């Protein structure tokens, strides 16, 4: 499963490195990665900023740096819509240097895996800040054992 994610990231780095190099917003980069992942996970839906739990809004009760958080919009999810039974992968993306945001997103991934949504896997992708930062993409991979 993670090899397909790596393949998608490789496609992103080859075809869209200008987006990363030019520091465009992570939503733009996420949408391009999701496009590649859809081809790599053809039997699943790949959605960006998907905030639904069946017909209700996705809620993860949590605090992040003293602020109560509620509704969530995961950057990318690989799932089958309409049920939590086949939630495969949740992905959060951040740019390096946003350490507070990275910590919050790691907690969000943990809750998606360990909580009511039952995602089997998670990834936190950190985009580097170098002159050639398309080469600096760190992928933190998680499953339920990662948070025991």
Secondary structure, DSSP 8 states (H G I E B T S, - for coil): -HHHHHHHHHHHHHHSHHHHHTT--HHHHHHHHHHHHHHHSTTSEEEEEE-EETTEE-EEEEEETTEEEEE--EEEEEE-TT-STT--EEEEEEETT-HHHHHHHHHHHHHHHHSTT--SEEEEEEE--STTGGG-EEEEEEEGGGG-
